[in-house]
Amino acid sequence: MTFTSNDVVPFTVARAKLSELAEQAKAGAEKIITKNGESYVALIDAGRLDYYHLLERERIHLLLIEDARKGLEDIKAGRVHDADKAIAKLQQRRKAKSATAARSARQRD
């Protein structure tokens, strides 16, 4: 959607004209409300917001499906690791990193 200068509204003006801006948003306009010259919030129709949330959920589902597809390809290609061993290795790394950070902190004191 293209924004015009009429779609960018300072906070003080928005406060004074909220009812009018809400009607415009209900009719399909999207308003950007600024505060101190910076984007602050947007005013859009609630139905459009629901639609945007639906699109975001669908995008997440598509990403999960793509990750699952890649995982299945890895399994077919034999690129697998034992989960328990991988978790144990990660825990060892985390423990070693914590110990190193603790030694560094003691040396600074």
PyMOL commands that set and color helices and strands:
alter all, ss='L'
color gray80, all
select helices_A, chain A and resi 5-7+11-16+18-26+46-77+83-108
alter helices_A, ss='H'
color red, helices_A
select strands_A, chain A and resi 8-10+31-35+38-43
alter strands_A, ss='S'
color yellow, strands_A
deselect
rebuild
show_as cartoon
